[in-house]
Amino acid sequence: MSNELNAEHMSLAQGVVETIISIAASEVDGVASVGSFAASGLRSKFQSRPSKAGVEVKANQDGTLNITLHIEVYYGYVLPDLAAELRQSVSDALLVQMGLEVSNIDIYVDGIQFKD
């Protein structure tokens, strides 16, 4: 993806799309972090913004997006169900907020965390 994405007569910086994806993903129950905990856990303690590490976005010729998400999940969640909810949440957020359609979301579970 280039530095900008054109959608609905707007030019959007790449970080905007990644931030929306990261927020939508982190709001799904069962997602512990977007990106690996080692990379984003300490950083998120000191930042007020969500981490965009672990999010890759590529635009297709038809204007849809291919998204790759690296996440860590909490122990005890059914992973196929969690992945389906995560895909729906990210797709809905991009469609509602930006008018962008998603063609594919690949989810990689990089780790499991335990709740305190």
SULZI-V560429 format. One record per helix or strand of 2 or more residues. SS is the DSSP state (H for helix, E for strand). FROM is the first residue (numbers start at 1). TO is the last residue. If there is no record, write none. Layout:
ss: [SS | SS]
from: [FROM | FROM]
to: [TO | TO]
This chain:
ss: [E | E | H | E | H | E | E | H | E]
from: [4 | 10 | 14 | 31 | 37 | 55 | 65 | 79 | 102]
to: [7 | 13 | 26 | 34 | 46 | 59 | 74 | 98 | 113]
